[in-house]
């Protein structure tokens, strides 16, 4: 759960979070918090890089996302990639049930073809 530590700083009333930041920023907010508190850098990077199927500077620019462009938001290590992948199957809102691979793919495709492609790469590595 440490990868989602920044979620309390976001405005996501549906999951009882009443902060002021956009939900999409919970990863970078969590990473900043972990670094300030002296957590190991690997933990901060997991928080920072687990959103979506990773987020590139091109994604940030093309979708006008409220994220920094000076950080690497792509999961690189095995741990970062595994948490990024597994996180896609569990929703924090709605029915709180495990999502099917088809549902995850549909969600990734709504963001962009590149996001879906990155998810497929993670699925090839970690899927059943």
Buried (B, 14 or more C-beta within 10 A) or exposed (E): EEBBBBBBBBEBEEBEBEBEBBBBBBBBBBBBBBBEEEBEEEBBBBBBBBBBBBBBBEBBEEBEBEBEEEBEBBBEEEBBBBBBBEBBEEBBEEEEEEBEEEBBBEBBEEBBEBBBEBBBBBBEEEEE
